[in-house]
Amino acid sequence: MKKFLLALLCLISAVSVWAQTGEVRGIIYEKGTGVPIDFANVYLKENFLGAVTDEIGFFTISNVKPGTYTLFCSYLGYDSAQATVKIEAGKVTHQNLYLKKADKLLDEVTISAEAQAKKEETQIGKTKITIKDMERLVTLGGEPDLVQSLQVLPGVYSSGDQGGQLYVRGGSPVMNKVLLDGMTIYQPFHSIGLFSVFDADVIRSADVYSAGFGAEYGGRISAIVDVRTREGNKTRLSGKMAVNPFTSKFLLEGPLKKYKEGEGSTSFILSYKNSYLDKSSQIFYSYLDANRLPYSFSDLYGKISFVGSNGSKMDVFGFNYSDAVNFQGITNYTWNSYGFGGKFMVLPDESKTKIDGFFSYSDYQMRQEEASSSPRTSNINNFNIGLNFDYLMKKDRFVYGTEITAFGTGYQLYNAQGRRIDQTDNNTELSLFGTYKRVRPRHVWEAGARIQYYASFSEFFFEPRLAYKYNATSKFRIKASTGLYSQNLISAVSDRDVVNLFYGYLASPDNLPKNFEGQAITSRLQKAWHGVLGFEYDLGKYTELLLEGYYKDFFQLTNINRDKIFEDIAANADRPDYLKKDYIIEKGKSYGVDLRIKYERGPLYIWTVYSLTYVSRYDGIRTYFPHFDRRHNANIVASYAFGKKRLWDVNVRYNFGSGFPFTQTQSFYELLYLGKDLTQDYTKTNGDVGIIYSAINEGRLPNFHRVDISISRTFKLGKNNELKAVAGCINTLDRNNIFYFDRVSYQRIDQLPILPTLGVNWSF
């Protein structure tokens, strides 16, 4: 009772303080365009109470005594702006500000949004990617792409030029959630590993969490990639056209209701890109085998944005992505994904809370046919809706919300023993989360929790999360995080090859063993614990160093049973589970260290990353390395702008990766399929080539090396009109990196050979 009375007293005191003070909030826009400005400094001149805008330009200054004040905003590269505001007790005053671009920009920016975030955000295992970051990498025909930016992040590596999968700090692709404005994208990368489904010119930013992410994210046990798109041009019709030997692209955007200061606006953006590499490669790269680059894809995306006068907004979007690969005589793989959704943000006039939410529906289907096995198919359709509340208190904040996800999966394959494995499921998940962030000059705490309820099999999972940063000095910061994670989605791929094009989905498998390591199996979830410890150190005005160590304990995993040889029926009741169950229980671990050094001064940018990773799995019988256990991975990226007005750009990327594990071939034999006819003469029957494999993944493939180079020149044709020409080269040293090996025909197929490119794009 005493505790209740004390809590009630605190609540009454807080309401009393709120009633005696007021609040001012608003959004900072770029004058003339209506583009929100993030991380701008906003404060009241009279008492120096202030705030920093978030990624949508929103700010709030609370606990202000009643009176008349001057609201002031400054941001590097822009002229400052101010306005007179009147604060009333118990009320919220709304005031937007509009910053005009400065006539002369500074060559060197020493104080930035990034520097501010270092002190006030925990940023553990997190990297933010912007369009500027993507343009610093080698671009194919002048077109940057998100997937290339992801591949150079700490702890992230790909299966190679071909295959289209990313692995993040020891987690398999199904353990990574990729979001597009709140919608889950189940296949974000194309089979040729140079392109994602996202148009870089549509992306506002992408937050990548490689470990230890907060309670606002759930449903995955390894990593999060949160992609947010921008609004279309609010003032004029504009666009972009691009063409190169790999792809062509068309983008159009503009206002449906023109932007005016103090008023609402409506805008649209439409993007379409298409690859014809399977055809153009025979023209531009005639020195290659006709079956060497059999890739094609298309991506269509559209969005309409409605923005109110006070900053409240609503986005409606839709997409259709498709991909096809046809290695003749080896494998034919296709997938298609489409969906639609919406995202909104509401700023109630008399509330200290910012409200945002989303809803979406998507469908993803894939099929692979191989010469040496039966076809595999998989599909997943998904509906989700979420609502979040963001309560701002100076630099502190409390965020809470809820999400409902419903999805159906269908899956069919045949394992190495020819046994069919198929399953169809419908699942519903409900979640609640809350996170409180406390910011003080030296300490930043972020504590939260998430409750996941898996309604399909009535299971709750409580997921506490904690992150902390200590600002030891202005240059040195220590940070750590931990958390529990769960998911109800698995994928099945073969561990016998380094790259798998097919990546099917299924959920809540029920044909599991009854015990694992002597313990009864009572849960169908996959579960993990993360621990991260690291530090940031500013080596000078232009150089920063990041070192993070991490440990991921995947203490319950579900996998396809590749050893199944009997059907799980009463007649086989005496057979061990590992020979008759469709799925097996595993556990695993991943740990390592990531080092990043970043240098940025004027026109020169250098990004260096090295990752040391150890990944293993234990299935109850053996410990093995999964096929994505890459021990060493390094990336060096350099970008330099030169010439008059810096219209020339040169970009270089070097990537080294140690060899992936693979299962070696021990011997061959003649495989005869004997029918039910006992009179069949096996001496006159032609069999197939059977393979006896060595122990799983005990071999290592050769190391991977690749150097990419591009140089571009921009031509200013007018105020809003420019042409950009880009010459580049993929795999400049023409290194033979292995992609696929056909054991039966004993044929090796390598990754991309040397591929020079020349492209142009026109922006208007």
N, C-alpha and C positions, 0 to 999 in steps of 0.2 A: 504493500500500500504506500509506504514511504517513497519507493522508487517511482511509483505512478504519479504521486503528487509532485515530486521533484521534476519529472519530465513535463508535467502539465504546467508547472511554474516557468520552466525554460521556454515552452511554447508561447505562453502568454507574454513573456518578456520580449521574445523575438517579434511577436505581432505588434507589441507596443513600440519597439524601435522602428519597425516598418511604418507604423502610423505617424511617427514624428519626423520621418525623413522621406525623401522622394528618390526618383531614379530617372536617368536619361539614357536613351538607347536609340540606335539607328543603324544605317548601313552607309559605308563609304563607297562612292562610285567614282569611276573615271569620268570626268566631265566630257560631254559630247557623245560618248559611246554607251554609257550605262553599265560598263563592265565592273563588277565588284572588285575591290582592292583588299587583299588579305594582308594581315600583319602590319597594318598601318597603326601609328601611335595616335591615340585620341585622349585628350584630357581637358579638365576645366582649369582655366588660367588662374582663377582666384584662389583655389585651394590645392591645385595640382593632383586632384584625384583623377585617375586615368584608367585606360584599358587598351588592349590590343585587339584589332579586328580578327575574326576567324577566317576560314577559307572562303566564306560567302560574303565577306566584308562587314559582318555584323559585330556590333559592340554593345556593351552595357556598362554604365557607371552607376553603382547603387550606393545606398546609405548617404545620400547628399542632403545636407540641411536645406530647408526652403530658402529661396532667394533667386536673384538674377545672376547668371553666370555667362562667361564667354567660352563656348565649346570650340576647341582648337584641334586641328588634325594636320600631321606632317608625315611625309613619306618620301624617301629618296627617289629622285627622278621626277618629282611632281612639285608644283607650287603648293604651298600650304593653303588651308581654307579654314574659315571660322564662322560661327553664327551665335547670336544671343539666344539663350534659352532661359525659361522661367521654371524653376523647380517648385512643386507644391507638395506638401506633406501627404503621404499615402497615395501618391499618384505617379504614373509613368508618363514622362515627356518623350515624344518621338521627334527626332531631328536627324535627317540625312545630311551628308556633306558631299561636295563634288570637287574632286581634285583635277586640276589642269596639268597636263604634261609640261615639264619645264622645257624652256627653249634650248638649254644646253645641259646635256646629261653628263654625269660624272663618269670618268674612265674607270675608276676603281671604287667599288662599293665596299666599305669596311664594316658597315652596320647593316644587317639584312634581316629579313623575316626568319631566315635559318638560324642566325645567331640568337634571336629572341627565343625561338622555340627550344634551343638547347638548354636554356636555363629554366624554362617553365613547363616542359614536357618531359616525361620519363624516357620516351623514344627507345625503348628496349626492343631489340630485334626489328626495329622499324626503319624503313627507308621511303622517303617521298619522291615520286617521279613526276616531273612536269614536262611539257612539250619542249622546253629549253633543254632539259636533260636528254631527251630522245634525239634532238637534232645534233647533239655533240658526238653521237656515235656514227659509225660508217652507215651511210644511207644508200639504199639501192635505188638508183635513178632519182635521187632527191627525196625519197619518201621514207621518213623515219618510222619506226614501228616499236610498239611496246615490248614485244617478245625479246628484241635485241637488248633493250634496257634491263629487262628482268635477268637476262643471262649473265650480266656483269655485276650483279649484286652479291654481297657477302653471303655465303652458304647456299647459293643457288647455282645449279648447273643443269645442262640439258643433255638429252640422249644423243645429241649430235645435230648435224645439218638437216637430217631427215628423221622423222618420227614424231615431232611436234609435242614432246612431253618435257615438263620441267620438274626437277626434284629439289626440295627445299629442306636443307639441314636434316637429311636422312629420312624424310617422309616421302611416300609414294604419291603420285599425282592425285589419287582419289582422296588423299588426306588433306589436300589443299582446296580451300573454297575461293572461287573467283567470283566477285560481285560486280555487276554493272548497274549503278544507281539502285542498289538494294536487291536486284534480281540475281539469282545464282545462274552462272553460265557454266554448263557442264563440259563444253569443249571450246576453250578459249583460244586454242592454237591450231594452226593448219599443219598438215602432215609434213610439208617442207618447213623445216624449223627456222625460217627467216621471217615468218609473218604470223601475227595474231589476227583474230577476227575484228579487232577494234581499229578504227581509223584514228591515227595519232592526232589529226587535225580536229577531232571532235572531243578528245580527252582534255579535261581541265587538270586533273591530277590523278595519281594512283598511289595509294598507301600500301606498302608491302610489309607484312608482319611475318617474320620467319620463325619466331618462337616467342612464347610468353605473352601472347596478346591478351587484351582485356576482356571483361565480361560482356561487352556489347556484341562480341562475335562468338558464335557457337556452331555446333554441328560438324566440326572438323577437328582433327587431333594433331595437325602439324603446322599449317600456315594459312594466311589470309592474304588475298590480293583484292583490294577495294578500289574499283575504278569508278571515277565520277566524271560525267560529261559536262560540257559547257553549254551555255545558251547560244542560240543563233544570233547573228548580227541584228542589232535593234534599230539601226539607223538607215541602212541602205542594203540593196541587193548586192551580194558578193559571192565569190566562189573560187574554185581551183580545179584545174585540169592537169593531169599528169600521165606520162606514158614512158615506159622503159621496156627492155626485153622480157621482164618477168610479169609486169602488171600494167594495168591502166586504171585511172581513177577519175571520178567526177564528184565534186562537192558543190552544193548550192545552199546558200543561207540568206536570210533577210527578214525584215519586219512584216508582220501581218497587221500590227498596229504600232506605228512608229513611237520610239522612245522620246519622251520629253521630261525634263527635270520636274520632279514632284508629281508625276503622273505614272500610271501603269503602262505596260507594254506587252505585246505578243510577238513572238518571233518563231522561226522554224529553221531547221537544219536537216539536210538530206545528203547522204553519202552513199556512193556505190563504187566498189572496186572489184576488179576481175583479173584473174590470172589465166594466161594462155601458154604457160611454160611448156606444156606437153607438145604444143605445136611450134611455138617460136624457137624452142631449143634446137629443133632440126634445121632452122635457118641460121640463127646466130651462133650456135655451137655445133656445127656440122661435124667437128672432129670427134664428137661423142657417139656412142652407140645409140640407136634410135629409141631404145628402151631405158635410157639412163635417167631421164628427168620426166617421168610420166605424171606430173602433178597439174591439177587445175582446181580452182576454187572461185567462189564469188561471195561477196559480203554486201548486204544492203541494210542501211540503218536510217531511221528517220525520227525526228523529235520536234514537238511543239511546246514552247514554254510560255506560260502566262505569269506575269509579274505584277503584283499590286503596288500601289503608291507607297505603302508602308514597308515594302520588302517581302511580304508574303508571296509565295509562288507555287505554281503547279506545273509539272512536266508530264507529258504523255509521250511514250516512245514505243517503237516496234522494230524488229529486225528479222532477217532471214540469212543464215549463213550455211554454206555447203562446201563440200570438199570431196575430191575423187583422186585415187591413186590406182594405176594399173600397170604393175610389173608383169608383162605378158609371160604366161607360163609359170609364174611364181605366186603372185597374189593380186587380188582385185579388192580394193577397199573403198567404201563410200560412206559419208555421213551427211546428215542434214539437220539443222537446228533452226527453229523459229520461235518467236515469242512477242509479247507485248506487255506493257506495264505503265505504271505512273508513280510519281514521287511528288510529295508536297511538303511545304513548310509554312507554318502559321505563326505570326507574331501578334498574339492578343494584345489589344491596346492597354488594358489595365491588369496585366499579369507579368510577373517576373520570369515566366517560363516560355521557352521556345519549343514549339511542337513540330515534329516532322514525322512522316510516315511514308509507306510505300505499299504497292500491290503489284503482282505480276503473275503471268502464266507463260510457261515455255514447254517445248517438246523437242527431244533430241533422239534421233534414231541412227543406228550404224549397222553395217554389214560387211563381213570380210569372207571372201572365198579364196581358198588356197588349193594349189594343184595336189598337195600331198595330204590334205585332210578335209573333213566335212566343213561346211560353212558355219560361221558363228554370227549370231545376231544379238542385238541388245537395244533397248529403248528405255527412256525415262521421261515422264512428263511431270511438271511441277507447278504448284500454285502456292504462293506465299503472300502474307500480308503482315505488316508490322507497324507499330506506333511507338514513338519515342518522345520523352519529355526531358528537356534540358533546362535545369534551374541554375542560373548564373548568379554568383555572389562574388563580386570583384574578380579576383583571379581564380578563386575556387569555383568548383561546379559540381553539381549532382545530376547525373543522367540515369534515367530508368526507363524501361520499356518492356514491350511484349511482342512476340512473333508467333504466328501460326503457319506451319508448313505442311502441305499435303502432296504426296508424290506417289506415282506408280511406276514400277520397274518390271521389265520383261527381259529374260536372258536365256540364251541357249548356246551350248558348245559341246564338243566332244573332247575328252581328255586323251592323253597319250595312249591309254589302253583301249580307246574306241568306245568308252562308255559315255552315254549322253547325260549331260547335266543341264537341267533347265528349271526355271522358277519364275513365277509371276507373283507380284506382291503389290498391295496398296498400303501406304503408311501415312500416319499423321503424327506430327511433333508439335508440342507447345512449349514455349519458353518464356521465362521472366528473368530480367536482369536489373541490376543496379550497380552504379559505380560512383564513388565519391573521390574527387581529386582535391588535394590540399596543397597550395603553393605558398611557400615561404622563401625568403632570400636564399637560404642554403639547402632547404629540404623540399622535395616534391614527393608526396605520397599519392598513390592511386590504389584504392582498395575496392574490390567489387566481388560479386557473386552472381552466378547464373544457375537457374533451375531448369533442367531439360526434362520434359515428360514425354516419353515415347508411348503414345496411346495405343499403338498397334499391339504391343505386348505388355502394356501396363507397368512400365518401369520408369522410376524417377532416378535422376542422377544430379547430385549437387556439385557444382563446380566453383570453388573459391578461387579468386585471382588476387594477386598482390604485386605491385611494382613500386620501386623506390629509386630516387636519384638524390645524390649528395653533391652539391656544388662546393667542392673543397676550396677551390680558388676560382677566379674569373676564367682560368684556362683549363682547369682540371676538374673532371666530373666522374663520379663513380655511380654505377647503376646496377640494379638487380631486379629479377622478377621470378615469380613462380605461379603455378596454376594447374588445375585439373581440367581435362577435356574428354569429350565423348563424341561418338558419331555412330549413325546407323546406316552406313552405306559402304559397300565393299566393291572391289573390282577384281577381275581375274585375268591375269596375263601369264604367259609362259616365262619361266625363269631360265629357259634354255637358250635364249638369244638376247643380245644386248639391246635391241630395239623392238618394240611391239607397236604396230600401227593401231591394232584393235585394242580398245580399252572399255570393256563393257561394264555395266552397273547392275547391281542387285542389292536388296536390302532385307533386313531381319531374317537371315537364313535360319531355318529351324532344324535342319538335318545335321545337327552337331554332335560331337562325342559327348558322353555323359560326364567324363572326367578329364582333367588335365593336370598332370603332375600330382596325382593322388587327391586332387580337390574337385568337388562336384561343380559342374558348370551351371550357374544359376542366372547368368546374364547373357544376352545376345549382342551386347554392345561392344564396340571397340573403344578402348580407353587408354589415356596417356597422361603422364605427368611431365611438366617442363620445369627446368631450372636454368636461369641465365644470369651470368655475372660478367661485367665488363667495365670499361672506362673510356672516356673521351678526353683527348688532350689536344689543345690548340698549340701547334708548334711555332706559330707566328701569326701574322696578320692574314696570311694567305694559305696556310697549310694546317690541316687537321688530321689527327690519327684516331682511329677507332679500333679497339680490341675487345672481342666478346668470346667468352667460352660458354658452351651450352651442353645440356644433357636432356635427352628425351627418352623417357622410360615408357615404351609401349607395352604396358603390362597385360593387355588382352587384345589380341588381333584375331580376325577371322580370314581364312584363305580358302581357295578352291583346293580340294583334295586331289592332287595329281597322282596319288598312289592307288586310287580306287580301282579295284578289279572285280568286286562282287556287288550285286544289287542288295540293298538293305531290306531284305525280306525275311520272313520267319525261318525259311530253310537255311539262311545263313546266320542264324542267331549266335552261333558259336564262333563266328569269325570276329577278329579284332576290329574295333571301330575304324582304325586308320586304313583298313582295306575295303570298307563298305560305305562309310559316310561320304556325303557330297562335299562336306566342308570340314576343315580342321581348325583347332584353336592353336594359336601361336603366341609367343611373346617376343619382344625385340628391344633393342636399344640403339640409340644414335647419340654420339657425342663428338665434340670437336672444338676447334678454335677458328675464328674468322678475323682477319686483319685487313683494315682498309686505310689507305692514305690518299687524301684528296688535296690537290693543289689548284688554286684558282686565282689568277691575277690578270686582270685586263683581258687580252685576247687569248691567253694561254690557259688551258684546262687539262689536268692530268688526274686520272683516276686509276688507282692500283689496288687490287684485291687478291688476297690469297686465303684459301680455305683448306683446312685439314679436317677430314671427316672419317669416322668409323661407324659402320652400320652392320648389324647382324640380326639374325632371326633364329629362334629355336622352336621347333614344331613338336616337341615331345620325344623325338627320336634322334634328331641330329641338329647341330648348330651349323648354319650356313650363311654366306654373304648373299644378300639379294642382288639382282642383276644391276642395280643402280648404285652399288657401293663404290663410289669414286673416291679414292683416298686423297688425292691432291688435285686442286683446281685453282688456276690463276688467270687473272685478266688484267691487261694493261690497256687503258684507253687514253688517247691524247687527241686534243682538238686545238687548232690554232687558226685565228682569223687575221688576215693581213691585207695589205693594199690600201689604196685610198678609200676611206669610209668603211674599211674592213668588209669589202664585198667578196673577197676570196676566203674560202674555208677549206682546210685540209683536216681529215679525220683518219685515225689509225686505231685498229684494235688487234691485240694479240691474245690468243686464248690457248692455254695448255691444260690438259686433263690427263691424269693417269688412267690406265686401262680399266674397263669395266670387267667384273667377273663373268665367266660363261662356263657352261657345262661341256666338257670335252667328249668327243666321240671315242668309245673304247673299241668297238668292232661293228661289223655288219653281218647280217644273215638274211636268208631268204624267208620272207614272211608270207605264209600261205593262209588264206581265208577258207577254211573247210566248211562246206555247207552241211545241211542235215542229212544229205544223201550219203549213206555209209559206203556206197559202191563207187564213190568218186575216186578216180585214179590220181593220186597226188604226184605220181612220177611223170604225168603228162600235163600237170597244171603249172602255169607260169605264176610265180609269186612276185610280190613287191620287195623292195629293199627295206629290210628291217634294221633298226639301229639299237645297239646296246650302249647306253650312256655311262660315263664315269660318274663319280660322286658329284652332287649338284654344285655348280659354280666354283669348282676348285681351280679352274684356269683363269688367266687374266689376258685380256686383249691388249694389243699394242697401245701405246700412249697416243693421245689426240693433240694435234697442233694445228692452228689456223691463224693466218694473218689476213686481215681485210683492210683495204685502203680506199678512200674516196676523196675527191677534190671537187669543189663547186665554185661557181661564179654567178653572182646575182646581178641582174641588169634592171635598173629602175626605169620603167617606161612611163611613169606618171605618179601622181599622188597616191593612188590606190591600185597601182598596176605594176607588176614586176614579173620578170621571167628568170628562172633559175635553171642552169645547166649543170649536170653532175656526171662526172666520170668516176667509175669505181672498179674495184676488182675483189671478188670473193675468193678466198683461198689463194692468195697471191703467190705463195711458194709452191703451189700445186702439189700439196702433200696428199698421199694416199691414206686417208683415215677410213677404217672399216665401218660399214653400215650393216651389211647382211651377208650371211654365209649359208648357202644351200648345201646341206650335208649330203643329200642324195646325188646331186649332179656335181658336187664338189666345185661349186662356182662361187667366187667371192665378188660381192658388189660393194664398192667404196662409197663414201660420202661424196659431197659435191667436189668436182674437180676445179681447176682454175676457171673462173667465170668473170670475164670483164663485162662491165655494164656501162651504158650511156643513156641518160634519161633527161627529160626536160619537164618542168612544171610551170604553169602560168597561173598566177593569182591575180584576181581582179576585184 
